Amino acid sequence: MSEKSSAWVERLDEALATYPSSAKRRRSRLITNGKHVELAFKFNQSLHDHIDSLTVDFIAKRVGAKSCKPSDGQPASSCFRCNEEQAKNFGRFLAYASTLLMDEPPPLSKHKKTPLPVLLTRALTEFTREYESSVSRHGMPRLEVLSNVLRVVPRQGITQKEFERRAILATRTARVVLRNCVEIGWLKLQKDAHNRKTTFELTEQGESMRQIGMRRIKRVESLWSKRDENTYEKLTSCLETLVSEFELALPHYVTGYGPADESLTGGTYLPAEDGPPRVPSRGAEWPVVVRQTDIRNHSLSLPALLSQTLTQFVLDYEAARLGRLGLTAMFFQYLPDEGLSLKAAREFQPITGNGKSLHERHLYIAIEPGKPSDGTRMVYPTQKTRLSRDAYPFQLASIESQWHRLYGKAVMGDLRRSLETLDGTFSDDLPDYPDTTSWMVPWFRPYLLQGKSTSD
């Protein structure tokens, strides 16, 4: 066996060692058999073994491995025959569903107070709702579109690449939102035949929408200030102080990596960099833009301050490699080892049950076999999801504690108190984490708000 082939076999063997996760000694094994290999698993009747078994079966189907009897004659609960490529993919997916790519689990703990990102999310969501509550007869752009698109595009035009850097949007997101704004008449394409450069420009309608939206932001900010001037001033002052310390420029409204990817930076394709500046792990399309120190933070709107503070918290949280904060806040923290019915799980996330939805494809969950229409099928957390869920309370407290040291106890204390004061005035149906993707899709959540009110 060559050194190259032995390397992937070693990685596969390491992944096999994590199945079953509840075993005190390794019981799964790799059997070499000519040009093929066999992956033999042995599970007992425990709940975690059952979840691991469902995960293994899903992966086997995904890579096209065939069920077989172990050629070594030893017992196994299940065994799959693979060619080299299938075996490599099998091992990669086994590792991805396990905790091999994550940090060591922190101590178990419980929430002692409302998590800071939850308070930031609720304030941002409440502001967004109030922004949308009064619409002029001409309509008004969604706050996400105003903040991440119309605000960024100058009248003289901008190339897509420069737009991505100014808006801090991944290429896949920029491509979609720019196209959508062109289609509804807020932007227009200008092509220069001489230098073959294509730019996006605001149309008169787009400029009108931008002005209407900016006026509405200032109106809502004024309303919030009048309700509790002291709390509002403390909140904005603390947020401005924090944002001025962040090393990277961040979006003016928290956003996902793409229409089908809620993560803020697109995963771990590119490794984190210690810096300075500190750069998070990210997808290849996420633009790294150093924050300009001469930018006046008091010129940022309240939703921009809330969004950038929330985004930075998420980046710091996920740097520990203990799972995605958003997915854990929205779903994993509510998914017990004993599982939920597919019907109940769908109340938290759009899970199709056919293997194609995000949580299935990314091996966050294991589902009992059956038809997508069968809502009684049980949904379980895989190994990595259980670690993400269990680490969540400790990690939230850990990041907030780090921020106390980085930005000062006085600032962080005032920030928390002002957010908690505001939170006490909000409705009870606010989410723990924002929806970061649906703003990109106009047919799901239209870019243009419409109403009969004449106030803006």
Phi, psi and omega in degrees: 000131182289164179298323180294316181290325179293333180294314180288329176296320178297317178294321178296317180298322178295319179293319179301327183295344180267003180234117003280152183287338184270355183285140176277342174224154184290130179241343177277152187212158178252127181243120177273136185213081180067232180280354182245162171235156177241137177249109184254125181244146176229116183244150174259200186264007181290161181297315181295324175296321179298317179296316178298322179296316177298320179296315180298317179298320179296316180295318180302316179294322183293321183270354179082023179283145182260140177292144181206173172265139181301129182285348178274000176077359180275153183291153177203147176287324176205152181213141183229136180263130185226148165278180186299316182295317178297320180295319178300313180293322178302312180296322180297316180289324176300315179295321182295325180278346182269192177258012183299327184267009183246165177283171179297143181294136177280174177299148176289141178208178178234160177294127176263339178204167181300126182302144181302316179295333176291317178297318178296318179298315182296319179295317179295318180294318179295318177299316180299317179298318181290323175303320184275355188280346181226113187241133179287165180294343178272354184089176182203142181286150172304148182298323179297319181289319176300312186289319188261349182232292187299324179297329190274328188276119177280162181297329182281353175102164183204143176283161180297319182297318178291325176301316180301320181288321180289322182273344186059056179238142174295155182304318182295326177287314180302317182301317183290310186289326176294316179299317181297320181289331174292317184296327180266004171089015180267337176232157174225150179269136174236124181249125178264108184294333183291309181253007177056033180258133178252129179237158175252134180233151174288135171277174176299321178294319178297318177296321178297316178297320179298314182294318178299315181295317180295322176296321181293321176302312181296326179294315180293320176301319178296319178297317179296321180294320181292329181292320180205084187299318183297314179295318181297315181294322177295317181299308183295323179296316179295317180295319178297321178297315180297309185300325180295340181269346181291140185277332184249149171288143184226160183299154178280347171218126186307133187214153177280173183286332181191171182303334180245017183221106184283347182297148186283327183243358174091019174100211190234025181302316175256134185287159176293156179236131183291332177077204009281151355282155175290131181237130182285160169299151192196167170281164185296339186266351184284122184282130175265114183232120179289135181294135178279123185289344181271001178285132181277116183290337180287353175274351178283142177289163178300315178298328177293318178297316178296316182295315183290325177293317177297316180300315180296322177298317179298316180299318179292321179298312187282348176296337180282356179057048176237030175103167179278131181296315183299311181297323180291318180293320185279331190219307190300323182294344180257002184256102183282166176305323182289350175084174175231155172294155179302322179298315180291320180296327180292345175288340179261319185216153179282087182258119185283326183084006179250010179087359187254347180284163188307311185292332176283313181299323182268010172059036173278336183226158171236134185239140174301144181295152180152187182276148177303332181284349181274096182287354180274348178303141183271141179246126184239154175278134176283180184305311185291328179290323177296321178292317178302314181297313185288331181278345188307305182298316181297316184293323176299313180295324181295316180292318179297322177296319177299320180294327175301318181287322183284317191248353176104138181294325182295313180297313182292324177295315178295322179299310180298315182296320180291320178293320179294322178297313178296318183301328179292345180259354183275165175289165186273357187258018181282145183284164176274349182203142184286154170283117188260000186238328190293341179295341182280346190248101188295330182282347177266318180219093192307142179296326186261118172279138181230147179192178182259350180294148179255003179269151176219000000 
